[in-house]
């Protein structure tokens, strides 16, 4: 039981800032407080710190305006790409839920896949950058619809994991936001321009669902991050 509480203590303490985490754990060790009591003390501190963070607007934006709605959109794109790939490989309609586009071909599939990579990376970057210290909540709101849709997936010709094609590039975006506070201005402009061109190409070929235009907002955010002054970029929760 003691080892369990030590593991939980180590896990929950990671929600604190590194300096505060080391100070708190050091004080608890010096006072000789037991593992379960230390876990209770640290958990209480984490709850207070997290509650204070949610008084700001950024955690709400990251979790409910970005992570949750974008997850549904990106799952839809992942599913559409998987269906298109199946049709091109097998020459038949594998799933009734996803109708073929008007000009379906390998080039259009490549366009859709490139958009999925850009959108997913940009969403991950924006979520991680807007509110780094409440990233766990954004990830939870992303995981809940994923778990629900996976449990309701009934297309025998496809694996349920086809809904999660967006996850690796999204994780890469989160990792980049944690590793650096900035993205080059030229890089961000190139990313936005490429996304707009690809989205227009997919749109005129009937391969872009209208709500997916919302996904241009996270890509545009990368330009804003590169353009705004450094003090704004380095201020995040």
C-alpha positions as CSV (number, residue, x, y, z in Angstrom):
1,X,0.0,0.0,0.0
2,X,2.9,2.4,0.8
3,X,4.4,1.8,-2.6
4,X,1.1,2.6,-4.2
5,X,0.8,5.9,-2.4
6,X,4.4,6.7,-3.4
7,X,3.5,6.1,-7.0
8,X,0.4,8.3,-6.8
9,X,2.4,11.0,-5.0
10,X,5.0,11.0,-7.8
11,X,2.3,11.2,-10.4
12,X,0.1,13.9,-8.9
13,X,3.1,16.1,-7.9
14,X,4.0,16.4,-11.6
15,X,1.0,18.7,-11.9
16,X,3.0,21.3,-9.9
17,X,5.6,23.6,-11.3
18,X,9.1,22.0,-11.1
19,X,10.5,24.4,-8.5
20,X,7.4,24.2,-6.3
21,X,7.3,20.4,-6.7
22,X,10.9,19.9,-5.5
23,X,10.3,22.3,-2.6
24,X,7.1,20.6,-1.4
25,X,8.4,17.1,-1.7
26,X,11.6,18.1,0.0
27,X,9.7,19.6,3.0
28,X,7.5,16.5,3.2
29,X,10.6,14.2,3.3
30,X,12.3,16.4,5.9
31,X,9.2,16.3,8.2
32,X,9.1,12.5,7.9
33,X,5.4,12.5,6.7
34,X,4.1,9.1,5.6
35,X,3.5,8.4,1.9
36,X,-0.3,8.4,2.1
37,X,-0.4,11.6,4.1
38,X,2.0,13.2,1.7
39,X,-0.3,12.2,-1.2
40,X,-3.2,13.9,0.6
41,X,-1.2,17.1,1.2
42,X,0.1,17.3,-2.4
43,X,-3.3,16.5,-3.9
44,X,-4.9,19.2,-1.9
45,X,-2.3,21.7,-3.1
46,X,-2.7,20.6,-6.7
47,X,-6.5,21.1,-6.5
48,X,-6.0,24.6,-5.1
49,X,-3.4,25.4,-7.8
50,X,-5.6,24.0,-10.6
51,X,-8.7,25.8,-9.3
52,X,-6.8,29.1,-9.5
53,X,-5.8,28.4,-13.1
54,X,-9.4,28.0,-14.2
55,X,-10.2,31.5,-13.1
56,X,-8.4,32.6,-16.3
57,X,-9.9,32.4,-19.8
58,X,-7.2,30.4,-21.4
59,X,-7.9,26.9,-19.9
60,X,-11.5,27.2,-21.0
61,X,-10.4,28.2,-24.5
62,X,-7.9,25.3,-24.8
63,X,-10.2,22.6,-23.4
64,X,-13.8,23.5,-24.6
65,X,-13.2,25.7,-27.6
66,X,-10.3,23.8,-29.1
67,X,-9.7,20.3,-27.8
68,X,-13.3,19.1,-27.7
69,X,-14.7,20.4,-31.0
70,X,-11.5,19.8,-32.9
71,X,-11.4,16.2,-31.8
72,X,-14.7,15.5,-33.4
73,X,-13.7,17.2,-36.6
74,X,-10.4,15.4,-36.8
75,X,-11.9,12.1,-36.1
76,X,-14.3,12.7,-39.0
77,X,-11.4,13.6,-41.3
78,X,-9.4,10.5,-40.1
79,X,-12.4,8.3,-40.9
80,X,-13.0,9.9,-44.3
81,X,-9.3,9.4,-45.3
82,X,-9.5,5.7,-44.2
83,X,-12.7,5.1,-46.3
84,X,-11.1,6.9,-49.3
85,X,-8.0,4.7,-49.0
86,X,-10.1,1.6,-48.9
87,X,-12.1,2.6,-52.0
88,X,-8.9,3.4,-53.9
89,X,-7.3,0.1,-52.9
90,X,-10.3,-2.2,-53.3
91,X,-12.3,-0.3,-55.9
92,X,-15.5,-0.6,-53.8
93,X,-17.5,1.2,-51.2
94,X,-16.3,-0.3,-47.8
95,X,-18.6,1.7,-45.6
96,X,-22.1,3.2,-46.1
97,X,-21.4,6.1,-43.7
98,X,-18.8,7.7,-46.0
99,X,-19.9,8.5,-49.5
100,X,-17.2,8.9,-52.2
101,X,-16.3,12.4,-53.4
102,X,-16.9,13.7,-56.9
103,X,-13.3,13.6,-58.1
104,X,-11.8,11.0,-55.9
105,X,-8.2,10.0,-56.7
106,X,-4.8,9.5,-55.1
107,X,-3.8,13.1,-55.4
108,X,-7.0,14.2,-53.6
109,X,-6.3,11.6,-50.9
110,X,-2.8,12.9,-50.5
111,X,-4.2,16.5,-50.2
112,X,-6.6,15.3,-47.4
113,X,-3.8,13.5,-45.6
114,X,-1.6,16.6,-45.7
115,X,-4.4,18.7,-44.3
116,X,-5.0,16.2,-41.5
117,X,-1.3,16.4,-40.5
118,X,-1.3,20.2,-40.6
119,X,-4.6,20.6,-38.7
120,X,-3.7,18.0,-36.1
121,X,-0.3,19.5,-35.5
122,X,-1.7,23.0,-35.2
123,X,-4.4,22.0,-32.8
124,X,-1.9,20.2,-30.6
125,X,0.4,23.2,-30.7
126,X,-2.3,25.7,-29.9
127,X,-3.8,23.7,-27.0
128,X,-0.4,23.1,-25.5
129,X,0.6,26.8,-26.0
130,X,-2.6,28.4,-24.8
131,X,-2.7,26.6,-21.4
132,X,0.2,24.3,-20.7
133,X,-0.6,23.8,-17.0
134,X,-4.1,22.6,-17.7
135,X,-3.1,20.3,-20.6
136,X,-4.4,17.3,-18.7
137,X,-7.9,18.7,-18.9
138,X,-7.7,19.3,-22.6
139,X,-6.3,15.8,-23.2
140,X,-9.1,14.3,-21.1
141,X,-11.7,16.2,-23.2
142,X,-10.0,14.8,-26.3
143,X,-10.0,11.2,-24.9
144,X,-13.6,11.1,-23.9
145,X,-15.2,11.5,-27.4
146,X,-12.5,9.2,-28.8
147,X,-13.4,6.5,-26.3
148,X,-17.1,6.9,-27.0
149,X,-16.7,6.8,-30.8
150,X,-14.4,3.8,-30.6
151,X,-17.0,1.9,-28.5
152,X,-19.7,2.7,-31.1
153,X,-17.6,1.8,-34.1
154,X,-19.3,-0.9,-36.2
155,X,-17.7,-0.8,-39.7
156,X,-16.3,-4.3,-40.1
157,X,-14.2,-3.3,-43.1
158,X,-12.2,-0.8,-41.1
159,X,-10.4,-0.9,-37.7
160,X,-11.7,1.5,-35.1
161,X,-8.1,2.9,-34.8
162,X,-8.7,4.6,-38.2
163,X,-10.5,7.3,-36.2
164,X,-7.3,8.2,-34.4
165,X,-5.0,9.0,-37.4
166,X,-4.9,12.6,-36.0
167,X,-3.4,11.7,-32.7
168,X,0.4,11.3,-33.6
169,X,0.7,14.7,-35.3
170,X,-1.4,16.3,-32.5
171,X,1.0,14.9,-29.9
172,X,3.9,16.2,-32.0
173,X,2.3,19.7,-31.9
174,X,1.9,19.5,-28.1
175,X,5.6,18.4,-27.8
176,X,6.7,21.3,-29.9
177,X,4.7,23.8,-27.8
178,X,6.4,22.4,-24.7
179,X,9.9,22.5,-26.2
180,X,9.8,26.0,-27.6
181,X,7.7,29.2,-27.1
182,X,7.9,30.3,-30.7
183,X,7.5,29.2,-34.3
184,X,9.3,31.0,-37.1
185,X,7.3,33.7,-38.9
186,X,8.2,32.4,-42.4
187,X,7.4,28.9,-41.3
188,X,4.0,29.9,-39.9
189,X,3.1,31.8,-43.1
190,X,4.1,28.9,-45.2
191,X,2.0,26.6,-43.1
192,X,-1.0,28.8,-43.3
193,X,-0.6,29.4,-47.1
194,X,-0.2,25.7,-47.7
195,X,-3.3,24.8,-45.6
196,X,-5.4,27.4,-47.4
197,X,-4.4,26.2,-50.9
198,X,-5.0,22.5,-50.0
199,X,-8.3,23.3,-48.3
200,X,-9.5,25.2,-51.4
201,X,-8.4,22.3,-53.6
202,X,-10.3,19.9,-51.5
203,X,-13.3,22.2,-51.3
204,X,-13.7,22.6,-55.1
205,X,-13.5,18.8,-55.5
206,X,-16.2,18.2,-52.9
207,X,-13.8,16.6,-50.4
208,X,-14.0,19.1,-47.6
209,X,-16.9,19.2,-45.1
210,X,-17.9,22.9,-44.5
211,X,-17.3,22.8,-40.7
212,X,-13.7,21.7,-41.3
213,X,-13.0,25.3,-42.4
214,X,-13.0,26.0,-38.6
215,X,-9.7,24.1,-38.5
216,X,-7.9,26.9,-40.3
217,X,-8.1,28.9,-37.0
218,X,-5.5,26.8,-35.1
219,X,-3.2,27.1,-38.2
220,X,-3.8,30.9,-38.2
221,X,-2.8,30.9,-34.5
222,X,0.7,29.9,-35.4
223,X,1.1,33.1,-37.5
224,X,-0.2,35.1,-34.6
225,X,2.3,33.5,-32.2
226,X,5.1,34.4,-34.6
227,X,3.9,37.9,-35.1
228,X,3.1,39.0,-31.6
229,X,5.8,40.4,-29.2
230,X,7.8,38.0,-27.1
231,X,6.3,38.9,-23.8
232,X,2.8,37.8,-25.0
233,X,4.2,34.5,-26.3
234,X,6.0,33.6,-23.1
235,X,2.9,34.2,-20.9
236,X,0.9,31.0,-20.6
237,X,-0.9,29.0,-18.0
